[in-house]
């Protein structure tokens, strides 16, 4: 594993630095984490490379293997992995991130902060880590499989990194080396050495117009490394632990469909076919599958008998595998909730694991944001709020908040209702509007004519 200190050791020699960059990229691509992230992303995109490559094999009388051209070979790929990752992301960040100080969110990209943080968290759950690049008062998302962070050997913090991109093996390799004091762009044409295409430059520039005909530009960097990691729970891909469950579920679904449709589940009793060899019997079945007809002699007979499909056993096995998947991912199987008349207590219990997962993810998001604060020059004590996006049983929550009005007071009650409705960013505006409405109502009552005034007017 390459580190920040390894980079520092070769910075005095340009040739060694270029070799270091290329070797670090190759080492990263060959790492277990990178391979897991690659496979995890395939499953997230509803791909299963193992089942896609699976072919059925039959053996002839000589023991030679041949591709089975007759039996069904279903390749079903469910998308529960996609559903469960997005369920956790949207449950955690569906209502966005709210700040007590509205100016703070604007300094981090405004409303775009919510969508980019969702992308970074999604990548972290798929891959292990999601990367956010703070610059120009916004955060950009960098895919895990295109960025190699170089940690400090003494405290583990990321102090440099290498971004790389290559569309295929016959196209150029683009590289950006990010350091504390700026970034350098490189490119390697196939068959050539890695070359600098843009010398190191600072992360930001500020123009100061001192005179009418003269402009000074100050090149500045950030107080800490501007590319910040958002770690997944346990600092590993969500695929770890559930990968085999996903594969087993795809395989079981495919086999169940094959069992229902394949002709192997029908066997034939042939009378007066005693002279038929095993090879002839195989040809008989293959011809039957192709033509759906049987030719018999006058005294011959071919009677089909159907075996019972083990559907119930398959269905029970699939249900158990699916439950193991949802339990392993700490997700909620909404089909189970909506399938019957479920009580509010049962619904809350079904969401317990997801609530725990949301709390763990919120901790990682908080750590990510505080690192971003340091880069952006925002106090690390700046307060922010993440409210889970609960889509069911919200009426009971609203009633409970309203019932506590006399204890919470007007401002706290309004704030909690805004959180429940995903409107926390509008809290200040709502409060100002309520205060203005109250003031106008007071002035209206103050200026209203009294009964004594009415008498004097007469």
N, C-alpha and C positions, 0 to 999 in steps of 0.2 A: 504494500500500500504506500503510495507516494504522499508526502507531507509537505507542509509549507517550508520546513527546514531543508528538505531535499531541493526545493525550488531555489531557495536562497543560496545554496551551495554551488549552483551552476550559473548563477546570473552574471558572473564576470566573464563567461566564455559563451559567445553567441552560438557556436556550433553545439556545445554541450547542452545549452538551453533548448535548442530546437530538438535535439535528440531526446531530451527529457520530456518535452511536450508530447512527442509522438509515442514514446514508450509508455507514458502515463495514460494516454488515451487507449492504447492497445491493452494495457493491463486492466483498465476499467471495464472495457468491453468483454474481456475474458473472465471477469469476476463473477462469483456466484450471485451476488446481489443484482448485477446487471441482467444476468440470464433469467433470474426469477422475475424481475420487473418486465422483461420482454414477454415471458410466458403469461404473466398476470395481465398485461395489456391486451394480449390476444383473446383471453377469456372475457375480459371486459367488453371487447368488441364482438362478443358472441362467436368467437372462433375456438375450436378445439383441435389443435394440430394432430393429436394422437388419433382421434376418431376419424379425422379427415383422411389420414394416411392408411387407415385399416382396410384390408382386403381379406375376404374369406378365401380359404384354401381347401381344396379337395385333393384326395390322393387316388391315383388309378391303381389297377391291379398289380402293377409293377412297383408300387410304392413311390411313384414320382408325384411331386406336388404340382398342382395346376390352380390357376385362379378360378374360383367358383363363379361361373357366368349365369347360373340358374337361380340360386337361392337369393332372397332379398337381402340387401345390405344397407339398412337404414342408418343414416348418420345424423341423428337428432342432436342439436346443440341448444340447450335451454339458456335463458339469459338472466338467471337469478343473481349471478355475480354483479352484473350491471345494475340490477334493481336494488340490491342490498347496499352497494357502495353509494349510489345516488340517494337512497333512502336516508342513510346516515348523514351525508353531506347536506341535503336539503333540510332535514330535521334540525341540524345544528345551525346552518347559516341561511336558511330560507327567508328569515326575517332581516337578514343583513346584520351589520355591526353598527351600533349607535354610540355616539360620544356625547358626554355632557357639554363639551365645548364644540360647537358646530364648526369652528375654524379648523379643528384638528382633522376632521374627515376630509375637508377640502385640501389640506396639505398632503393628504395621502391619496388623492385622486378623486375625491367626491364619491358619488354613487357608484362609479366604476370600481371602487375598492371592494364592494360586496361580490361582484361577479368574478373579479380576478382572484379573490381569496377562495372562492368556491373551486375555481380551476386548480389552484395550488393544493388545496386540501384533497381534491379528487386524485390528483397525481400522487400525493403522499400516501393515500390509502392503497392505490394501485401498486406503487413502486417501492415505497419506503420513506422517501423524502420528496417534498415539493419545494421548489425554489422561487423566491420572490426577489426581483431586482428593483431596488428603489433608486429613482433618478427623476429629475425635473418634476418634483412634487407629485409623483405617481409611482405605482408598483406594477412592474411587468412580470408575467409568468414565464419561467424558463423550464422546459420539460426535463425531467430527471435523467432521461437517457441521452440528453445532449449536453449535460453539464457535469463536470467532475470537480467537486470541492476538495481543496487541499487544507486539511486541518493542522492546527498547531500541535506539535508533539507534547506540549506541556499542559495545555488547558483544553484542548479539543475544539477550540473555536475555529471557524473557517476564516482564513486570512488571505486566501487567493483561490483562483479557480480557472478551469479551462472549459470554454464552450466550444463544441465542435459539431460540424454538420457535413454529411456526404450523402448525396442522393443515391448513388450506387458506386460499385468498385471502379467504374470506368470514368467517373466524374471527379472534379477537383474536391479537395478537402479544405473546408473553411474553418479557421480556428481563431478564437479571441482569448488571449491571456489576460485575465482580470487580476489586478494586484491592488494593494492599498493605495498606491500613488498613481493609479491610472490603468489604462488598458491598451493592448497592442494587438493589431489584426495581422493574421498570417494566412497564407494559402499555399497548398501543395498541389501542383498539377501531376497527374499520374506519370511516373517515371522520372520525376524531378524532385529536388530537395524542397523542404519547407522554406518559404520566403516571406519576409515582412512586406505587407502591402500598405500598412498604415502605421507609422511609428507611434510610440506610446504618447497618449494624450490624457489630460485630466478628465474627470467625470463631468465637470460643469465649468462653464465660462460665464463671467459677468462683465458686461460692457459698461464702462464709465465714461460718459461724454464730458470731458473737461473743457474743451474749447470747441468752437464752431467747426474747425477744420481738423480736429484731432480726436481720436477715440482710443482709450486705453482698455485693453481686455485682460481681466484677471482670471487665470486658470486655477481652479480650486478643486479639492477633493473632499470626501466626506469624513467625518470623525472616526468612522469604523468601516469595515468592509461592507459594501452596499448590497451584496447578494446574500440573502438570509434564508436559512432552511426552516421549513415547517415539517416536523417529524410526525410520522404516524405513531399510533399507540404501539408501545414496545419497540419502536424504532425498527420496524420490519414491514414488509409487504403484507397486505391482508390475505394474499394468496397462500402464505405460509400457514399450514394447518388445515386449510380447506381445499387446497388444490386437488388432493386425491378424492375428496368428497364430490367435487364438481365433475371429475372424470368418471367416478362411479355412477353418478346420476345420469350423465349423458349415455353411458354404456347401457345402463338398465333400461332407460327409455327406448333406446334403439333396439335392444333385444326383445322388449315387449312387443313392439310394432312388428318386428321380424317374426316372432312366434305366432302372431295373429294372422299374418299374411302368407307365410311360407308354406309351400306344398309339402314339406317334411312332416307336417302334422296330420297328413292323410296317408294311410298305408293301404296297400292293395293286396287282396287275396286272389291269387290266380289259380284257376283249376285247368287241368290238362295243358299246363305249360311246363311239364316236367323236364323237357329238353332244353329249357332256357338256362343259359349260363348266367353268372353274376354280371358279366359285361352286358348281356342281353337285357337283364333286368334294369340296369342303369340306363340303357338306351330307351327302354320302355318308359321310364319315368321322365327322362328328358324330352321325349317325343310328346308325352302327355302334357307337360308344362307348356310346350310350344304350341301344340295344335288343339289341346283340350278334347281329343278324340281317342278312342280305343278300338283297335281292330282285333276281333276274336274269331276263332274257328267255330263251326256249328256246335261242337260238343264242348267248347271252351267257355270260360266265364272270367270276368274281372270285376270284383266287387270292392268298392272303396269303404274304408272304415276311418272315421275321424276321431282323433285323440282330443281330449278336452284341453283347451288352452289354459295354462296356469295363470289366468288373468288376475284372480284375487290375490294370489301369492305375490305376483309381480307388483300389483298396486300397493300392497302393504309394505313391500320392500322399498318402493319408491317413496312412499310417505315417510318412512323412517329415515331414509337418506336425506330427504328434503328437510325434515325436522333437525337433523344433525347439522345441516348447512346453515339454517337460520339461527340455531343455537350458537354455532361456532362464530358466526358473523355478528352475533348480538342484535339480530334484526327482528322485525315484526312481520309475521305472516298475516297480512290483512285479510286474506281469503278465509282464514279460520275465524276471524272476528266477525266478518259480515255473513258468515254461513249460518249463524243462528241468532237467537235472541240473547245476546251477551249483555251482562250487567255492567254498570259503570265500574264496579270493583274489579271485575274480570278484565275489562279493557285496560284499566290502570296497571294491573298485574302483567298483562301482555306487553306493556310498554316499559316495564321495569329495566330490562337489559338494555334497551335502546337509550333510556334515560341515563344509565350508567355510562354507556359508550359516549353519549353526547357530552357528559361532564368531563370525561377523559380527553375527548377531542378539543373541548373548550379550553382546557389547560394548555394543550399544545399550541392552539391558536393564540392564546394569551402570551405565551413565551415568544412566539413568532412576532407578534405585534410590538412587544416591548423591545425586541432587537431592532425592529424597523424604526421605532421611536428614537433609538440611540443614533441611528444613521441620519434620520431626518431632523435631529435637533429638537425633538419633542420630549418633555419631561417623562421619565419612565413611570411616574406615578399617575400619569393621565388616565382618567377613568373611562371605561367603555363597557358596553352591555351586549351580551349575546342571548337572545331569547329563543328557545326551541320553537319550531313551527308545528305546533300541535294542531292537527286537523280534525280531531274527534273529541267529543265530550267537553268542548270549550264553553258551552252554555253553563255547565255546572261551575266552571272556574270563574266565569263572569259573575254569576249569582253570589259566589262566595266572596269575591272582592267587594261587590256592592253592599253585601251584608256587613262587611267590616268597615264601612265608611266612617262611622262614628269613632272608631279606634284609629284608623289610618289618617283621617283628615282628607280634605279636598285634593290637595296636590299629590299626595302619595297614591290616592285612589285613581286619579286621572292617569298618573304615570304607569300604574300597574295595568290598567285597561289598555293603554297604548301598547304596552309590551305584549299583551295577549292578542291584540289585533294586528301586530306587526307594524305599528305606526309610531314607534318610539322616536323616530326622527322628526315627527310632527308635534312632539309633546310641547316644546317651547311655544310654537305657534298657537297651539290649542289653549295653553295657559294664558297667553297674552290676549287671545280673543275672548276668553272667559272673563278676564279682568276688565277688558274694555266694555264688554256687555254689562257687567255688573255696575261699572261706573256710569254708563249711559242710563241704566235703569234707575240708579240713585238720583241722578240729575233730573230725570224725568219726574220722579216722585217729588223731588224738592221744589220744582217749578209748578207742580200741579196746583190749581186753585183750591182753597179750603172753603168750607161752608160759610165761614165768617166773611171771607173775601167776596163770596158770591152775594151775601146780603148787602154789603157796602156798595157793591156795584149797582144794585137795584135802586 
